[in-house]
Amino acid sequence: MSDMTMTEAMERRHTVRRYTDQPLPPELAEKLRRRAEEHNERHCLAIRLMTDDTGAFNGLIRLFLAKGVKNFFILAGEDEPDLDRRLGYSGADLMLYAQTLGLNTWWVGGTFHRKKLSEQMPGTKVIGVIAVGYGATQGVPHKSKGPEEVSAYAGTAPEWFQRGVEAALLAPTALARQAFFIKGERDRVSVSCDSGIFSGADMGLVTYHFELGAGKESFRWAERL
């Protein structure tokens, strides 16, 4: 197993859509399941890891876009106003944790087999899946905006704020639009997202990454600045 830290994983993780036939070792699957259960308990979610299962996508998507995907997390929970953000936050952690185990991931919010997976998770809302496994490649960095395009700080931005913004820019967001804006003032930070139906998930993904980059002890969240 790799000794990669979560911060290193954040810098190395890229979207990978095609996977090899190498099976997910039972011990790694168990680690991923335990991590998911921790988030389920902490954030009142119903995330489930599926292994050796090709049901995340329909035939055409599986054939042309999601080749080899047979392990994935179903991102689900009780349909409540804050569900998408909590799933985004927990999903960000699961992707980086998988990376520390030497695995690759792909956050999918739109092209997954929604009807089939929703039937497997009765009583919950399914917002997406995270493909996980051994990638055919390690992926490539996504095109990114500059920190000045997605953030503003009242005065001279401290180092922790700059690190947080750089980390947020590494988060996967809907259609790779990075449609978020981070504001800072003294030790307070607020985030807003304008990515339509994906805004909640994007908010969770971005806030997790910002916390990891900045350090939770450096600041406190504010609803708005």
N, C-alpha and C positions, 0 to 999 in steps of 0.2 A: 504494500500500500504506500502511496505517496505521502511525504511529510509536508505537502503543500499547505500553506495557511489559507484562510478564507480571503484575505486581502490579495494574496498571490493568485488565488483562483479567480477572483474578480477581474484581474488584469489579463488572465490567460483565457478566460471563457469566451467563446464565440458561438454563434448559432451554427449548429450542425444538423442538416436535414437528411443525410444519408448515413446508414449504419451498416457495419459488417455483420456477419452471421455469428460472431463470437458471443456465446451465451453470457448472461449476467450471472456471475458466481453467486451461489446461495448466501454466502457470508456478506457480500456487498448488498444483495437484495434485502437482507435482514437489517443491515445498518440503515438503509434508505427507509424501510418501513418504520423503524423505531423513530427516526428523525421526523417522519410525517406524523406519527402518532403524537409526538411531543407538541407539534404545532396544532394538531386537532384538539388536544386537551387545553393548550394555552389560549387558543384563539377561537374555540368553539367551531371547528371546521369538520369536514368529512373527507379529507384528502385520502385517496386510495392508490396504492401502487399496483399496477397490473404487470405481470411478467409473462413472457412467451405468449403474447396476445397481439394479434394484428388488427384488432378492432377499433383502433383510434381513428382510422381514416377509411373512406370508401375506396373502392377499387382503383379508380383513375388517379386519385391523389396518391394512393399507396404506390402505384406503378411509376408515376412520373416525378412526384415531388418528395414523397416521404419514404423512399426506398429503404427497406430493412428495419423500419420502426416496429419493434415488437415488445418493448418495455416502455411504460409511461405512467405518469401520475395523472389521475383524474382530479381536477381542481373543482371541488364541490363543497357545499355547505347549505345550511338552512337559509332560505331566501329572505335576507334582512338588508336594510339600507347600506350597511357598511361591509357587506360580504366581499365584494370585489376587491376592496382595498386590503382586507385581511388575507385574502388568497394571493394577491400580488406580493404582499410582504413575505408571507410564508413560502411562496413559490420561489422568490428570489433566494432565500436561504437554502432551499432544497437544491436549486441549480448549482449554487456555489459549493455546497457540501458534496454533491455528486462529482464536481470537478476535482475536489481534493482527493477523491477516491480513484482518480484516473479515468473518469467517465466524461462523456459529452452530453449536451442537452439542447433542447429546442423548445422555447415557449410558443404555444400555438393557441391563439385566441379566436380564430375565425374559420379555419378550414377543417376542423376535426369533425368526426361523425357525431354531431350533437344529439340526434334523436336516439341512436343506439346507446350511447353512454348515459343519457338521461334516464333511459329505461332501466339501466343497471344500477342507478343510484336513486331509487324512489324516495320522494319526500325532500329532495335537495335540488338546488340549482347548480348546474354544471356550467362553468364559465370558460373552460379550456382544458388543455392537457400540456404536460411537459414530457416530451420524448426524452428517453435516457438510455445510454448504452455506449458501445465502442464505435466512435465515428469513423466513417471511411476517410475523413480528413479531420483536421483540428479546427476547420473553419477559418474565416478571415475577419479582421476588425470591420465593424460597420462604419459607414460614413457618418461623421459626427460633427455637430455644431461646435462652436467655440464657447468657452465658459461665459464670455461677455454676452452671448446671445440668449442664454438661459438663466442668468442670475444677476442680482444687484445687491450690493451691501452698502448700508448707510455709513460712509466713511471709508477708511482703509480696511479692506477685508483681511481678517486674520488668517493664518496659515490653515487652521482647522477648517474654516469655511471654504477655502480654495480646494483643499483636499476632498471635502465633501462634494463639491460641485463636479470635480473631475471624476469622482466615483459614480455620481449620478449619471454622468454622460456615458458610462459603461453599461448601464442597465438596458435590457431589451425593452423597447416600447412599441406601441401599436404602429404598424407600417413603418417602423424605424423613423418616425417623425420627430421624436424627442419634443413633444408638444407640452413641455412643462416649464415652469418658471420658479426659481428659488430666490427668496428675499431674506436678507439677514440684517439684523440691527442689534448691536451689543451681543448678548449670548442667546438671542431669540432667532428662530428660523421658521419661515412658512413656505409651503409648496402649493402651487396650483397647477392643475392639468387641464388641457383643452383638447382631449383626444376622443370626444364623443362617447359612444357606448363603452369604450375601453378606458375612460378616464380613471375609474376607480382602481382597476388593476394596475394601470400605469403609476398611479399615486403610490400604491404599495411597493411596487418594484423600485421606484425612485427613492422613496423614503428609506427603504432598507439599505440601498447602496449608499445614500448620503450618510446614514448613521455609521456604516462600516468604514467609510473613508474619513469622516470627521472625528469619530469617536463619540459615543453617547454622552460621555462625561463632559464634553466641551460645550454643549449647548442645550437648549430646551425648545421643544416645538411650540409654535404659536399658531392659532387658527388663521390669523391674517396679520400682515404688517403694513 
